[in-house]
Amino acid sequence: MEENIPENELGNNEPAMQDAIAVGGLFENWFLEYASYVILERAVPSIEDGLKPVQRRIFHAMKEMDDGRFNKVANIIGQTMQYHPHGDASIGDAIVNLGQKNLLIDTQGNWGDVRTGDGAAAPRYIEARLSKLALDILFNPQTTDWQLSYDGRKREPVTLPVKFPLLLAQGVEGIAVGLSTSILPHNFCELCEASIAHLQNKPFELYPDFLTAGMVDVSEYKDGNRGGKVRVRAHIEDVDKKMVVIKDLPYGVTSDKLIESIIKASDSGKIKIKKVIDNTAKDVEIQVHLAPGVSPDITIDALYAFTLCQNSVSPNACIIIADKPHFVGVSDILKICTEQTKELLRRELEIRKAELMEKILFSSLEKIFIENRIYRDIEECETWDAVISTIDKGLEPFKPQFYRVITTDDIVRLTEIKIKRISKFDGFKADELIRNLEKELAETEHHLNHLKEYTIAWYKDLLKKYGKGRERLTEIRQFDNISAVVVAANNQKLYVNRADGFLGYSLKKDEYICDCSDLDDVIVFLKNGTYKVVKIGEKVFVGKNVEYVWVYRKGDERTTYNVTYLDTETGHTMVKRFQVTGVTRDKEYTVHKGGKNDKMTYFSANPNGEAEIVTVKLTPASTARNKIFDFDFSTVAIKGRAAGGNILTRYPVKEVKFKAKGKSTLGGQEVWYDAAVGKLNTTGHGAKLADFEPDDLILAVYKDGTYELDAFALTNRYDNEQLRYLGKFDKDAVVNLVHYEAGQKAWYFKRFLIDTTTTGKRFQCNSGEKGSYILSAAIGNELNLKVDFYTDLKKKTTQSVDFKTTVLLPKEVGRTALGARLMQQNIAEAVFTAVEKEVVEETEG
């Protein structure tokens, strides 16, 4: 018997499919509605006022409550809940966030600290009110578009009529469905100045400014568009050789998170420190105590490389324009907001103009009504219509002077004038009132006709009233690129098993090579002439019979490898010198031409390009006359690693042995000082200092009257504002100073020789009295000195005088002596220049 199967299960499933499509359509519609709601009503700010809905409702509620006094935040939350259909916690968090920006809300009580991450006290314990700035730029009921609240009981603003680029001043972050927004905060004064520049058709640039201060590198900001980024750093100062101090915080980083990242980097061995102490109170102060023998300069770089002392922030400016999300740059946002301010000011002026015209009209009507005693004509009228008609007839001769038709409502207002006012009416005062109103009307019309100038004046007035105390906090600087490999502390030891071909930091029973970091790469040469670069690990196989292994530095143009090898194709022994500045990790290379039986016969690695002398012994069967001879590697030019090299000998070689050390053939290393980042470099950035040999010292003279000798290293860091001289140290070169001595209240010039050899320690070269400082410093046995001094401090007018240093002070003095007193006072600048040598032309005899 055939089984009864439902029709849908036999294949006719169209109704089920239709139900599925209907349900799928519902989900699709619901998701789109939800996504639209989150984007438009919660996460993304509107271009009109730069506020999210919850922020707008908070400000509206605070305006309704405003009486000039502080209100409990708990009360503000309750008032806001009449407009915001969400919980009190979200409103409270939004109020605290707005209050911590220190812009639109005056706060009272414990509102937490964005630097430490401490939260605010409970809403019942803290108070707030609108700031004067908020009252000036946020509100105007006459230019506000209104809508009903979510429950229809109240009315709330669609957007607030903000007359300022508030969106850029506060910054905003939000995550919606499918998109996010991140607009960084900008400086109030710079926004006003940029708006003025836009109105004047002048170029402008906008860069972020953070309440946490710090430093910011905006070279990749890209106007706040997607794909851009800024790097933010804390200021770190080296107090002495044992401690560095973090003076502020990068944007978005709290002191607790920063300390946690430092401890984590220390635990992993990336930096070497003893302890971290947080003394943050009014100002940020995080002390980092260093381990013995650790360089403060390298530690500062390591803190930037491995901790949250440096952070990267990616802007993503997404805003709501005409009920749709748009991605725009901060310059375009400012232009839109500035033009919107201009339009709002125009609307306010139009409203004010209409009000003034109405006041003038009614004041004139009132004057005519009283002075012409029209009110007496209505004494005989028996009906209201007769009263209106009589007054209208009395005003008839004067109607042409009014800007609009006189209506019944105007006449009704005249009838409401009290007898007491009529009896005490003063025509002179009425005329004066009308003149003042007309004067204000003329001024308003002038502003309307010159709206751009009026808007510029508006921004200038904002800047004047509220700009003080809102100067830029974050220093704009160009950051140097710190190599993590270079500054990482040596937290491992490198070992090698040459025979079996293993290296790593777990082979503690094998041969020790050097200290290293777990971030390092290692270069390995085998006895067969192959080499490669590998990442260090616990135990890494690199090939049997290891000849040489060491930490590899990419781009190293000093380390030179001297090699001889047998070229089996020709039978010649070749010699070559080469550098390995860049290779592919784990790829195998050869020092020879790669022949099947080619082999390396001699190898040396020279960290500064040294060229040794070797002894070459030929085989006894060789037909050469001299079977033993010396060879100097300095006769061979340094070439690329793929070069074949030069022929050492055409005869069979028994062995090549080291005979004597040689000198470097590379010469000194060219070094530049980049004042923008306060560091040395070999890439040509900044001013060239000199060519440095490995043992050369560098001399730094500072504004505070001290100098320091230090070993030359690219990790050295200098404060350019305090630096007066930086260069290669020469013990025979004379140091020239122009310095001010506070105790004598006088200027001095001195010449002295450096009499100390200790490195890494500062020595005094002036009196050291408080208020004394060095204005200018230079090195040279004989120099010209040009001194500019003020002849009138108020007018800042200057005069110059020239000296020859050896005439001014013929002999050198001690480094702590005062030197020769300069008669000029109020010195503005002192410049040292080289003395031009006279060229003596020979005459024919």
Protein Blocks (a to p, Z undefined) as FASTA:
>chain_A
ZZdddfklnopamlmmmmmmmmmmmmmmmmmmmmmmmmmmmmpccfklopafklmmmmmm
mmmmpgoiacdfklmmmmmmmmmccdfklmmmmmmmmmmnommbccedjebjfknopacd
dfklpccdddfklmmmmgcfklpccdddfkopaccdfbdcddbdfklmnopadddehiac
ddddddfklmmmmmmmmmnopacddddddfklpaddfklnnnopahiacddddddddfbl
mbccdfbdcehiafklmmmmmmmmmmnopaccfbdcdfbfkbccddddddehiafklmmm
mmmmmmmkbccddddddddeehiacdddfklmmmmmmmmmmmmmmmmmmmmmmmmmmmmm
mmmmmmmmmmnommmmmmmpcbfklmmmmmmmmmmmmmmmpcbdcdfklmmmmmmpcfkl
mmmpcfklmmmmmmmmmmmmmmmmmmmmmmmlmmmmmmmmmmmmmmgopacfbdcddddd
ddfklmpccfbdcdddfknopacjklmmbccfbdcdfkbccddddfkopacdddddfbdc
ebehifbdcdddehiakbccddddddfknopacddddddfbccehiacdfbeopaklccf
bdcddfkopacdddddddfklcbfblcdcddfklpccddfkbgbjcfbfcdcfbdcdfbd
cddfkbpadddddfknopacfeopajdfbdcdfkbccddddfkopacdddddfkbccdfk
lpmbdcdddfkbccddddddfklopacddddddfbfbehiacdfbeopghiacfbdcddf
bdcddddddfblklopacdddddfklmmmbacdfkbnbjadfbghifbdcdddddddddd
dddZZ
